[in-house]
């Protein structure tokens, strides 16, 4: 990962970092540092991770490479109020043929990749999915085409404070679309 100036990090709270051994996690915001070997980092693609810095190496990211409005939110929210969850629902693939709005929203969908719905909730993802299927405060596409939850795509983010969930929902949508998924988000 490119950084404005990569250097090893020891005391880290409040800094922007990356984990060179797992670059797929992307840029991260250090949330807590226990003064010992444990730090908590929220990564844009890797979610919230508790790391042992005697094992996990973190590089400092500075300058323009460290600028990110989502991580600005992650830094300032109250993590004691982390009661919201992202979730991803697999949709039946027939949605791409039967729903023009869905197809038009996904011109870069790669056939063979899943069709999904991305949402956020104050409930557990399982409770929210059940309500969708029952037609209670449902997203119509999920009610009609919903198959199952895809926890491997969201579990690492949860739970999070509302303000962060609000900005991470469209970010997760963007990331999934860039990976070739067909995605709907309200």
Secondary structure, 3 states (H helix, E strand, C coil): CCCCCCCECCCCCCCEEECHHHHHHCCEEEEEECCCCEEEEEECCCEEEEEECCCCCCEECCHHHHCCHHHHHHHHCCHHHCCEEEEEEEECCCHHHHCHHHHHCCCCCCCCCCEEEEEEECCCHHHHHHHHHHCCCCCHHHHHHEEEECHHHCHHHCCECHHHHHHHHHHHHHHHHHCCCEEECC
